[in-house]
C-alpha cells in the first residue's frame, strides 16, 4: 500500500519556488494538486496497479478508508463511556479517524481534479452514489459518537427589493376647478344663480360660463 505523509492536511510539496507572487496558485488549487498527486500515487501503488479510467466508486471508498490511519479525530465507540460527549473528561483508547468535514472537502477537490485531468464528468468516480452514501454514513456516525450536530450552512438570501412608491393622486383637469360654488347675484336680480370656481392662486372667484 501507499506510504506517505498525512494526507488530511499536509501533503508533500515540491521544493521548487515560484519567483512571482502573482503566479502562485491559490491555497485551494495547491491543496487540490497535492490531493490529486496523493491519489495518483495510491493508484500506482495499488495491487495490482490501477489505471485511472478503470477507477470506480469502490476504489474511492477503499482510498478514503485507507486515509483513516492518518486521521486526527477521536471517534468514540458505542462501548466507550464517553460516547456522545463532545468534551470527554479523560483520554480513552478509541481510534483516530479522518473527520467527516475533511473527507467531504477532499472528495470535492478530487472530483474537480478528475475532470480537470481529462476524466469524463459522467464517469467521475468521486461523484458516485456509493461515495455520497459513505460520506453521509460517516457524518451521522461521527455526529453520534462525538455528540456534535453537523448542520448544513444556509445560504444568505439577498434582502428583498423595496416596493416602488405609490403613484401620485390624479390632478384635476381644469386648473381652477377646485370647488364650484353657486350663489345669487343681486345685480342680475331675482333668483338667478351664478356658478363660480375658486382660484387657487389668487384666492378669489372666477365666473364659469354655463
N, C-alpha and C positions, 0 to 999 in steps of 0.2 A: 504494500500500500504506500501511498504518497506520504512522505515525512517532510514537513515544512514548519514554518513558524506559525504563530497563532493567526488563523485566517479570519478571526472575528473582527479585529480592529486593525492590526498591523500586519501587512503583507511585505514580503521582500521587495525592496525598491532598488532601482538602478543607481549606480554610482555616478552616472553622467549628470552633469548640471546644465541648466539652460541659462544662456547668457542674458537673455532679455526677460525681464519680469513679465512683460505683457504677453509673451509667447507661452508662458506656463499654463498648463491646463488647470481647470478648476479642481477643487477638492473632490467634488463628486466624480469628475472624469478620471482623476488619478486613482480613486478608490475602485472605480469600475474596471479600470485597466488591470489593477492588481488582482481583483476578484477573478477576472477572466483568465489571467495568466495562471492563477492557482487552480482553477477548474480545468484548464487545458493540460496542466501538468498532472492533475489527478487522472485524466483520461489516458494520458501516455503511460502512467504507472499502473493502470488497471490491468488485471489479469483475467483474460487476455487484453492487450491494448484495445481501446475503444475509439473508433473514429467518430468525429463529431456528427456526421449525417446519420449515424446509427444510434445516437444518444436518444433515450426516451425519458419519459417522466419517471420510470422506475430507477433509472440511473441517477437522476437528480435527487430522488429520495435517498438513495444509497450515499450520495455525496453529502447531503445535509446531515444524515445520521453519523457519518464519519467525522464531521466537524464538531460533534458534541464533545469529543475528547479534549478540545481546546477551549471549551466553554468556561465562563467565569460566574455563572449564575447558579446559586444554590436552589435546587428544586427538591422540596421535601417529599418523601414517600408517604403513602397513607399510614404506614406503621409508625412514622416519626411523631413524637409528642408535639412537635412544632408545626405540624401540617396545618396549613391555613393561616398561619401567623405571619404578617408582613415583617415584623421585627422580632425574631426569636431571641430570647434572653441568653442563650448559650450556644456553643458550637454543636454540630451534630455530624454524623458520618454520611449524610445524604450526598448524592453525586452532584457534580457541577455539570451544567448543560449550557448550550447556547440559548440566549434569551430569545423569546419569540420575536421581539422587535428587531433584533439583529438579523434573524433568519428572514423575516419578511422583507427587510430592506435589501438584503443580499440577493434574494430571488428577483426582486425588481431590477436591480442593476444587471444581473446576469441575463435576464430576459431581454433587456435593451441591448446588451453587448452581443447576444447571439445574433440578432438581426443586423447589427452593425458589421458583423464579421461574415456576412453573406448568407446567414441562415434564413429560410423562408418563414414568414410570420405564422403561416398555417401549420407548420411543423415545429413550432417553438416548444421544446420540452419543459421549459420553465413556466409556461402558461397552461400546462396540462391540468386536468381536473384533479388528478391524484395529488399533485403538488398543492393545490389550493385546499383540498381536504386535510392534508397533512399539517399545513400551517394553521388551519382552524383548530385542529385537534391539539397541537402544541400550545396554542393560545389559551384554549379552555382549560387544559390540564395544568398549565403553569399558573393560571389565574386562581384555580382552586388550591394548588399546593402552596402558593406564596401569599394567598389572601389578598391579591391585587386584582382589581377590576380593570380590564383593558377596555377603554371606551374610545370609539372612533371619533376623531376630531370633526366637528361640524364646520362646514364652510360658512364663512360670514357672508350673509346676504347684503347686497348694497341697499342703502336706505331708500325708501320709496320716494319717487319724484313728487315735488309739491304740486298741489292742484292749481290749475290756472285760475286767475281772479275772475269773479263773475262779471258778465258783460254789463256795461253801464245802462241805466234805465233809458227807455226811448224818449227822445226830445219831442216837444210839441211842434207840429208842422208850421203853425203861424207864430212868428216871433213875439207877437203881442197878445196872443190868445191865451193869457194866463188865467183869466177869470172873466166871465161875462156878467154884467150887471144891468139890470133893466130898471129904469125909474121914469117917472112922468116929468116932462119938460113943461114948465108953466108958460114959456113963450109960445109953445105950439098950441097951448090951450087944450082944455078938456082932459081926456084921459089918454092922450097919445103917449106912447112909451118909446123911449129911445134906448137902443142897445149899444152899450159901450164896452170896451175892453180896457183892463188896467195896463198901463205902460210900465214894464219892469225897469226901465231906465230912468224915466222922468218922474215916476210916481203919480202921474195924473191919469186921465181917462182919454181914450181915443174912440170917437164915434165910429160905429160899424155901419156899413151900407147894407141895408136889408133888401 
